[in-house]
Amino acid sequence: MVHDVMPDTEAQLMKEMTTAYVGIDPTADSLHIGHLVSVMMLKHFQRCGHKPIAVLGGATGMIGDPSMKSAERNLLSEETLRKNQEGIKKQLAKFLDFSSSAVNGAEILNNYDWTKDYTFLAFARDIGKHITVNYMMSKESVRKRISGEEREGMSFTEFTYQLLQGYDFLHLYETKNCKLQMGGSDQWGNITTGTELIRRKTGGDAFALTCPLITKADGGKFGKTEQGNVWLSPEYTSPYAFYQFWLNVSDEDAKRYIKIFTMLEYEEIERLIAAHDEAPHQRSLQKRLAEEVTCMVHSEADYEAAVSASQVLFGNATSDTLKAIDEPTFLAVFDGVPVFDVSHSDLPQHVVELLSVTTAVFPSKGECRKMIQGGGVSLNKEKINNVELQVSVENLINGKYLLVQKGKKNYFIIRVKG
């Protein structure tokens, strides 16, 4: 989990309980799994007796960090930022103990609180004079944008970002005795600006530790699917879709991810990898990874529901299994399946009429009738044995859906409206 570490950081951690922080830009009201690496670092940190602080970037989020980005970020309103911060706080509480009265109880802070009343002139005098432009421009993220390698260039607003982040570190050093900042490897330049500011302004020592930016084995961006980010909020990524993300990672990725995104002991991880290598087709490593992360981010009940939902597509699920799934999970399982809308007044209706006239599941009545007689059509995971079946509202899943299966792999949803 370690990419870069400043000299003497380990000695500091061995010497005494150390306070460390990770900054999170609240650009959405949910974290995504790209944030999980640094959150897991804080979790390990607290477990080892140190004090973690999560700093939500209410101020810096209004500007946008230029690190490894080719275009300037849209600025957010204070109202939007506050809403986003509340959502993130709830999620962090699943990883860190904020209620503990122990000296290493976790804290959540917002850098807007110590930045909002700081005037520009005071900031330029107190902070700006300690860091030279030469130093700031030596950072790779700044140099790339200013040199014209990226077409957009860089605004003064973004150029000041590393000073603002450095000031956060200085403020926490002076008010919370925070001596370590952690983050992704793309933050190394910003973090070391903070350690330099602390050294020049106070003469004290501060430290930096970064984790690698996680990518997939094929070099693709971690946490991205065809639909976008994989979010921790069930409103944006259902627990089923979340579970499926981890279940479907490659063998190579699973071996890395289980070390980073779980709290399993080293010996157990080695045992799990060895067992997986003996029978990789069983995907036991992916199953355990998906279980651990889904339970940690959501709950054991959500994990069990996701496993049950998976049986609908990939196992011998029954109609009872199907009816027990809630609507968001049902829609997530069958995302991309063709949907036909019918009116509530269309039911009850003869099954052949419903599947070949009212909807286009079958191109003709004859083909529909023939396939039903051959045992190739199921309604809500139950084989249709009667070609004269009347489909009624009693058959609806969640009072709204019918699931039709044609053959082994072709699914269709009939959605009843009105």
N, C-alpha and C positions, 0 to 999 in steps of 0.2 A: 504493500500500500504506500510505500515511500518512494518518491521520485527524487526530490532534492531536499537536503537538510543542511542548515547552517552549522558550521563547526561549533562544538561545545553544547549543542542542544541536548544531546543524550545525557551529558554530565549534569545539566540543569534539572532534567526530569528525575534523575536518580538522587539529586541532592535534597529536594523538597517538593511539597505539593505545589504545583505550578498552575497558574491560570492561563488558559489559551482560548482563543476565539476563532470562529469562522464567520465570514461575512456572507450574507445571502441577499441578493437583489430581489426585492418583492415585486417582480414584473408580472406576476400572475398570483391568483389567490390559492395556488397549490404548488407544492414542489413537484418536480418530475424525477425520474430515477437517475438522471444525470447529476442531481444534487446529492444522491445517496452516499457517494464515496466520502465526501467531507463530513456528512452527518454521522456516518459509521465511525469516522475517525474520532469525532467528539464522544460518541458512545463508548468506544474502547478507552478513550482518555479518562472518562468519568469512572469507568469500571476499575481502572488502575489507581484510583484515588486522587486524581487531579480534578481541577474545576473547569467545566466547559461553559463558554458563553457563546450564544448565537446572536450575532448582530444583524438585525434586519436593516437593509440600506434604504431607509426612508428618505434620506438626503441624497446619497449617491445614486439611488434608483431614479431620481429626477433628472440625472445627467446621463448616465449610461457609461459602462466601462468599455474602452476601446480595445481591450486585450483580445487579440486573435479575431477581431471582427472587421469586416471590410466596409461596413456602412454604419452611420450613426443611428443610435436607437431612438425610437419615439419617446418623447418625454411624457411622464405620467402625472396626473393631477394628484394633489394631496389626498383628496377623498378616495380615489382609486387605490392609492398606496396603502392607506389605513385599512381598507377592506381586504386587500391582499395580505397584509400583515396578520390580521386576525385568523385568516385561513391557515397560514403557515404555522402560527403558534400552536394551533390544535394538532397539527401533524407532528411537529417536533416533540410534543409531549409523549408520543408513543416510543420515542427513542431515548429521551433524556429525562432524568428525574429532577423536575423543577420544584417539587413539594418538599424535598428533603431539607431538614434543618441542619444537616451536616455541613461542615465548612466547604465541602466540594459540591454542594447543591448547584444544579445548573441555573443559568439566568438567561433571559431573553431581553435584549436591549435594542433600541432604535436610534440610529445615529442622527436622525432628524432632531431628536431631543437636545443634543448638545451642539448642533450645527445651526439651527434655525435663527438664533439670535446673534450669531457671530457676524459682524459686519465685514464687508469686503476689505476695507482698509485695515481693520485689525488682523484679519487673516493674512493679508499680504505682509504686514509688519511682523507678526508673531511666527508665522509658518513659512511663508514664501521666501524670506531672506536666508533660510537655513539650507535650502536645496537649490542648486544651480540649474539653469536651463540645460547646460551641457550634460549634467547628470541625468536629467529627465529624458533628454533626447537619446541617451545611450541605450534606453530600454528598447528591446526588439519590437514590441507592439507599437510604440510611438514611431520608431524609426521607419518601419514599413509603411505606415500611413503617411508620414510627412515626406518621404523620399519620392512619392509618386508611384510606388509599386501598386498601390491601390488607387483607383481613379478618384474616389470620393474626397480624399484629403482628410484633414482632421480639424475640427472646430476648437477654439480656445476652451470652450466648455469641457470638451472631452480631454483636452490636454491637462486640465487641472485635476482630473480624476485621481491620478496617483497621489497628488498632494492631499486631497480630501481623505483618501483611504489611509495615507500615512498619518494624517491628523487623528483619525479614529484610533489607530494603534497607540499614538502618543496619549490621547485622552484616557484610554483604558489602562495604559501603563501607569498613568499618574493617579487615576481614581480607583482602579480595581487591582493594582499590582499585577496586571496582565503582561506576561513576558514572552508569550509565544503566539504567533498567528499561523493558522493552517489554512490550506485551500488547494485548489487544483493547480497543476503545474503552470497553467497560463497566467496564474496570479503571482508568480515569483518576482517579477519586476515591481509590482505594486507593493508586495509584502516587504521586500528589501528596502524600498523607499521609506517605509515606516520604521524599520530598524535603524536606518541611517539617520532619520529625523530624530529618533529617540536618543541616539548616541550624540548627535551634534547639539541637541537642545538640553539634555539632562546629564550627559556623560555616562548614562547607564547602559546595560547590556540587554538587548532583546533578541529574539530568535525566530527562525522561520522554518517551516516544514511543509512540503507540498506532496500531494499524491498524484499519480499519473492520470492523465485524461483517458478515460476508459473508451476504447473503441472495440468494435466487433472483430472477429478473426479475419474478415474480408476487408478490413480497413474502414468499414462504414461507421457512422456516428452512433455511439451507444445510446439506447433509449429512444431511438427513432424507428417508427414503423411506417408503412405506407400511409397510415392515417395521421401520422405526426408523432408528438411526444407520448411516452407512456407516463401518465400522471399518477401521483399517489392518491388524489381525490377520486372516490368512486363515482363522482358526478361526471368526470371527464374520461376516466378509464375504468370500466366496470371491474370488480374483483375477478370475474371470469377472464376478461381480456388480459388483465394484469398477470394472472396465473399462467395463461397460455403463452405470454411473452417469455417467461422464464422456462417454461416447459419445452419451448421450441428452439432454445439457443443451441449452438453447435457443441460438440463434445469438447473442443478446445476452449471455447468460451466458458462452458460450465465449470471446467477445472480452475479457471481464473476467478470466476464470479463467486464460487462457493467460498473462496478464501477471503473475499472482500465484503460480500453482502450478507454474511451470516455470522453468528457468534459461536459457531461450532469450534471445538478444541482442535488443535493441530493434528493430534493423533487420529481423531475421528474422521477428519477430512482426508487424511492419507488412506485410511481404511476404505472410505467411500469411493475414492478415486481408483484404488486397486480393484474393488469389487466391480466397478463400472467397466474397467479395462478388460475384465474377464468375459463380460457379456454386454458390450456396448449397445446392442440392439434393444435391450430392455430399458435403456435410458434411465437407469436408477439414479444417476447423479442429477440429471435434470429434474426428476420428480422430487428429490429431496431438496434441491435448491428452490424449486417453485413452492414447496410446502413451507420452508423456513421463511422466505421473504414475504409470501402472501400472509402468513400468520402474523408476522411482525408489523407489516404495514397496515393490514386490514384486521382480520381476526381469525380464530380457528374455525368459527362458524362459516365465515366467508370462504375460507379455504375448502371446507367440506362441501359447500354448495357449488364451488367451482369444479371440484372433482366430479360431483354428481352431474353437473351440466355437461361436462366433457363426455360422460357416458352416452349422452343423447346422440352425439355425432359419431363417437368412436367405439361405443360398447353396446351391450344388449340392454338398453334402457327400456323401461315400460312406460305406459301412458301415465302411471302414477308419478314416476320420476319427472316426467315432462310437466305435469300439472303442479308439481311442488316448486318449480322454478319461478322466481319473480319475473315481472315483465322486462326490466332492464337486462337481466341475465339472458332471458329468452331471446331478446333482440340481438344481444352481443353474440350469442352462440350462432345465430342464423344471419349474421351480418353479410350482406351481399346476395342473399337468396332472393329469387324473384318474388315479388309481392303483388297479389291481386286484391283490389278493393271491391267489396260487395256491400249492399245495403242490408240493414237488419231485417227489413221486410222481405228479403230474398229467402229467408229461412222460415220453416223447414223447406228442404228441396231435395229432389232425387239426386243421388250422388253422381250419376253419369251426366245429368243435366248441369250440375254445379261445376264439374271438372272439365267439361268440353264445350259448354255453351255460355254460361254465366262468366266463367273464367277460361283461360286458354292453357290450362295445365296439359290438356290433350288437344290435338288438332281436330279430332272427330269423335263422335259417340262410339263408333265401331271400334276404334283403337282403344278407347277407354274401357269399354265393356270387355274386350278381349284380354286386356292386361289384368283387369280385376279378376276375371275367371281363371287366369293363370297364376294368381297369387302374388302379383307384382306391385300391388298398390297398398299403401298403409295410410291410415288417418290417425294422427296423434300417436304414432308408434304402434298402432294395432292394425294388423292385416285386415283388409276389407274382404270378407268372405261372401257377402250378399250383394249381388249386383243391383238389387232393388232397395238398398239402404236409403233411408231418409236422414239427411244430415240436418240437425236442429241446433238451437241455441245451447242445449244441454252439452253439446260436444265442444263448445268453445273453451280455449285455454285463456285464463285471465279474463274471461268474459268478452274476448275480443278476437282471438286468433284460432285458425285451424292450420295444422301442419300436415301437409301432404307429402308423402315420399313415393317417388316413382322409380322402381328398381332399387338398386343398392345405394346410389350416391346422389340422386337428383331430388332435391328438396324444393318445396314451394310453400309460401305462406299465403293464406287467404285471410285478409283483415276485414272484419265486419265493422262498418261505420253506421252511425245514426240509429 
